[in-house]
Amino acid sequence: MDIQAFRSYCLAKPGATEDTPFDEDTLCFRVGGKIFAIIDIEQFQSVNLKCLPEQAEEIRAEHPSVSPGYHMNKKHWNTVPFDGTVKDSDIFTWVDHSYGLVFGSLPKKIQATLAK
């Protein structure tokens, strides 16, 4: 996977935006102002994705290269490598899940506005 494909996939989500709030190398993808994915622009070695706690553990058990979220709440975030040990299709599925969790946590009025 390359960074442009990943970026395009994230930004195609309704209401998705991107910014670099921490430093010029850390790119965050957000919906409704809340982060659903974080990557390093320069290295593009992995992505942090939000998960339900039980799903995060299941993914780590099934994919040994996936680790608890780097610099994130280890219960709710996973760090997924882009080194080929995880299929791109799985990464995109987990992006969808992360986006869905964050989108679902937004107030209904904001969800309705973003879904248009």
C-alpha positions in Angstrom: 0.0 0.0 0.0 1.2 3.5 -0.7 0.4 6.7 1.2 -1.7 8.2 -1.6 -4.0 5.2 -1.8 -4.4 5.2 2.0 -5.0 8.9 2.1 -7.5 8.8 -0.7 -9.4 6.0 1.0 -9.7 7.8 4.3 -10.7 11.1 2.7 -13.4 9.5 0.7 -15.4 8.9 3.9 -18.3 11.3 4.5 -17.1 14.3 6.4 -13.5 13.1 6.6 -10.7 15.7 7.0 -7.0 15.7 7.6 -4.6 17.8 9.6 -1.2 17.7 11.3 -2.0 18.8 14.9 1.1 17.3 16.6 3.9 18.0 14.2 4.5 18.3 10.4 5.0 14.5 10.1 2.0 13.2 11.9 -1.1 13.2 9.7 -4.5 12.7 11.4 -7.7 11.8 9.7 -10.8 13.0 11.4 -14.6 13.0 11.3 -16.5 15.5 13.2 -13.2 16.8 14.7 -12.4 13.4 16.2 -9.4 11.2 15.0 -10.0 7.9 13.4 -6.6 7.2 11.9 -3.0 8.5 12.4 0.0 8.0 10.2 3.6 9.3 9.9 3.9 11.0 6.6 7.6 10.6 6.2 8.0 7.0 7.3 4.5 5.6 6.4 5.3 2.4 8.3 2.1 2.0 10.3 -1.3 3.4 11.1 -3.1 3.8 14.5 -6.7 2.8 14.3 -9.5 2.9 16.8 -11.2 -0.5 17.8 -13.6 -1.9 20.2 -11.5 -3.3 23.1 -12.5 -7.0 22.4 -11.9 -6.5 18.7 -8.5 -4.9 19.3 -7.4 -8.0 21.3 -8.8 -10.4 18.6 -6.9 -8.6 15.9 -3.6 -8.7 17.8 -4.1 -12.4 18.5 -4.8 -13.2 14.9 -2.1 -10.8 13.5 1.1 -10.8 15.6 2.5 -7.8 13.8 -0.4 -5.6 15.0 0.4 -4.1 18.4 -1.4 -1.9 21.0 -1.7 1.7 19.8 1.6 3.5 19.9 1.2 6.6 22.1 -2.6 5.9 22.3 -5.0 4.2 24.7 -3.8 0.6 24.4 -7.3 -0.7 25.1 -9.0 1.2 22.2 -6.3 1.6 19.6 -4.1 -0.7 17.5 -0.9 0.1 15.5 -1.1 -1.7 12.2 2.1 -2.1 10.1 2.3 -1.4 6.3 5.0 -4.0 5.9 3.0 -6.6 4.1 2.3 -8.8 7.1 -1.4 -7.6 7.0 -3.4 -7.6 3.8 -4.5 -4.2 2.5 -8.1 -5.4 2.5 -7.9 -6.0 6.2 -6.4 -2.6 6.8 -9.2 -1.0 4.8 -11.8 -3.0 6.8 -10.3 -1.7 10.0 -10.2 1.8 8.7 -13.9 1.5 8.0 -14.5 0.2 11.6 -12.4 3.0 13.1 -14.3 5.6 11.1 -17.6 4.0 12.1 -16.8 4.0 15.8 -15.9 7.7 15.7 -18.8 8.6 13.4 -21.2 6.7 15.7 -20.0 8.6 18.8 -20.9 12.0 17.3 -24.1 13.7 18.1 -27.0 12.6 15.8 -27.3 16.2 14.4 -23.7 16.2 13.3 -24.0 12.7 11.9 -27.0 13.8 9.8 -25.1 16.8 8.5 -22.0 14.8 7.6 -23.9 12.0 6.0 -25.4 14.5 3.4 
